[in-house]
Amino acid sequence: MDRIVGVALDLVDEEGAEALTLRSLATRMQSSTATLYRHFSGRADLARCVVDAVFAEVRLDEALVEASTWDVSVAHIAENMFAVLERHRNVAPLILSEIPMGPHALRLRERCLSVLVTNGFTPLNALRAYATLARYVLGFAVQAASEAASSGAAYRIEGHGELDLPVTAYVQSVGPIALADEFHFGLELMMDGLRSRHARTPTP
C-alpha cells in the first residue's frame, strides 16, 4: 500500500494533479486498475492517501516545540507545512477539493491545537487560529504550484505605459519579491495579530 501511494505521489510530482487516475497509476506500475481497486475505492480515495503521504513528510523539531513559546511553536509548524507543500507543489490542487482528514494530517492538527490550548487559547480561538493558518499555508502552496506551472519565481510589480503610476514606479525598484519572502512576512504579521488578540482574551 505505501509503495503504491509513493508511486502515485511521484506521478503527481512529475505530471500534475490532473494526471492522477487509477488507470495512469496502473500503467506506471505495470499493473491493472482491477488490482488497484482492491486498495482504493476510486480516484478520490487515492488522492486522499497521496495528500496524507505528503503530510507524513512534515517533520517537527519536538524539542523546539516543547521549549519555545506558543507563537514560535505554531510558526514552526506552519513553516514546515509550507516547506513540504512547496516541495510537492502539484499536490496543492488535491487538497483544495476537501479538508485533509488522513491520520498524518489529523495528528499535525492535533499537535498545533495542543500547543494553542495548552497556552490558554479557548477552544474556539484555537480552532480559528489553526484553520486560518492552515488556509494561509494552502493558499501559498497553490500560488507556488501556479508559479511553477508558469515558470515564475516571484511577485513582480510593473507599471503600465499608458498610466501615470508614480508610487508603483517608486516601489518597484526593490525588485521581485520571492514567494518564500512573502510567506514569511505574512506569517509574521499573522503571529503578531494572534499575540495581540491572545493578550486581550481572558484565560479560560
N, C-alpha and C positions, 0 to 999 in steps of 0.2 A: 504493500500500500504506500509506504513512504517513498519507495523508488518511483512508483507511478506518479505521485504528486510532484516529486522532484523533476521528472521529465516534463510534466505539464508546466511547471514554473519556468523551466528552460525555454519551452515553446513560447510562452508569453513574453519572456525577456527578449527573445530573438525576433519574434514575428508580430507581437502586439496582442492585446486582449481579444480582439475580434477573431484572431486565428485559433483561439481555444475552443475546440469542439472534440467530442469523443472520437469522431472519425479522423480528425487530423492527429490526435494523440495516438490513436491505434496505428496509423500509418507510420508515425515516428518511432513507435515501439515495435514495429513489425509484428503487430498483434491484430486482434479483431475487436470491433465495437462490442460484440457479444461478451467478450472476456471482460471488458471494462465495465459493462453494465452489472457485473457481479459485485463491483465495488462502489459504483456511483449510480444514483437514480437518473441522472441526466446532467446536462451541462451546468446547470445552476449548482448542483451538488458538488461537481468537480471544481467549479470556481470558488466555492466556499472553502474547500480544502486547500486550494492554492493560496488564497488570501491568508488563511491561518498559518500556512507554512512560512509565509513572509513574516507574520507577527512572531513566529517562533524564533526568528533571527534577531529580534530585539534583545540585546544583552545589556542589562543594567549593572552598574557598579554598586552592588548592595552595600558595600562599606561606606560609599559616599552617601547613598540614600539614608542609611541609618544615622550617619554622623552629622549630616547637614541640616540646615533649616528647611522648612517645608517648601519654600519657594525655590531654593536651589535644587531640591529633590525633584519637584514637579517639572522644572525646566529641563533637568537631566532626562527625565522620562520622555518629554516632548521632543527633545533634540535627538534622542536615539530612535524614536519612532520615525521621525523625518529622515534620518540618515538611512534607515533600512528601506523606506518607501522611495527615496531618491535613488537608491541602488537598484531597485526593481521598479523603475518608472512606469513600465507598461501595465503594472498591476492596478494602479490607481482607478482606472475605469471600472474594474471589477468590484471595487469597494463602494463605488457610487450607487450600485444597484440595490444594496441592502447593508444594514449595520453588521459589521463583523461579529459573529457570535460563536466562533470556534473556541476551543479550550485555551489556546495561547493568547488570543485577543482578550478573552474574559479575565484571564489571570493578570494581564497587563493592566486592564481597567481596575481590577481589584487592588493591585499594588498602588496605583495612583490615588484611588479613593481612600485607601487605608492611610496614606500619608496625610491627606487633607482632613479626614475625620479625626485622626489622632491628634492633629494640631488645632482642633477647636472649630473646624468648619461644621456648620449644620448639615444634615443630610441633603437638604435642598441645594444649598450653596456648593457643597462638594460635587453633587451631580451636575449642577450648572457649569461649574468650573471645568470638570473633566470633559463634558460634552462640547463646550466651547473650544477647549484645547484640541480635542480630537478632530473637530471640524476644521479648525485652523490648520493643523498639520496636513489633513487630507487635501484641503484647498491648495496648499503649496505643492503637495505631491502631484496633483492634477496639473498644476501650472508647469511643474518640472517635466511631466510627460509631454505636455504641449510644446514646450521649448525644445525637447529632444526631437520631436517629430519635425519641427520647423528649423532645426539646426541653430536655434537661438540660444544665447547663453546668459543674457542679462536684459534688464529693463533699460530701454534707450529712450531718452527724451529728445524729441525732434520738433522743430518748428515747421511751419508751412509757408512757402514762399510768398503766398498771396495775403498772408495775415501779419499784422503787427503784434508780435508776442514778445515784448521786451524782457519780461520776467523769465519766460522759457529760455530765451537766449542767454540770460544771465546765469541760470542754474545749470544749463546743460554742459557747462564747462567742467563739471565734476566727472563727466564721462558716464559710461554704462554702469548700472548697479547690478552686481551679481545676485542671483536668486537666493543664494545662501545668506548673503548680507541682509537682504530684505527679510528673510525668515527670522534671523536672529534679532534684528531690530524690532520687528513686530512682536516677537516673543518677549523681549524686554519690556515693551510697552504694556503687554498683557499682564505680565507679572507685576509691574508697577501698579496697575489697576487692581489686581487681586489683593496685593498687600494693603493698599489703601482701603479697599472695601472691607477686608477682613478685620482691619484695625478698628473699623467703626461698628462692627457687628458684635453684639453681646455673645459671650461664650455660652453654649447651651448647658 
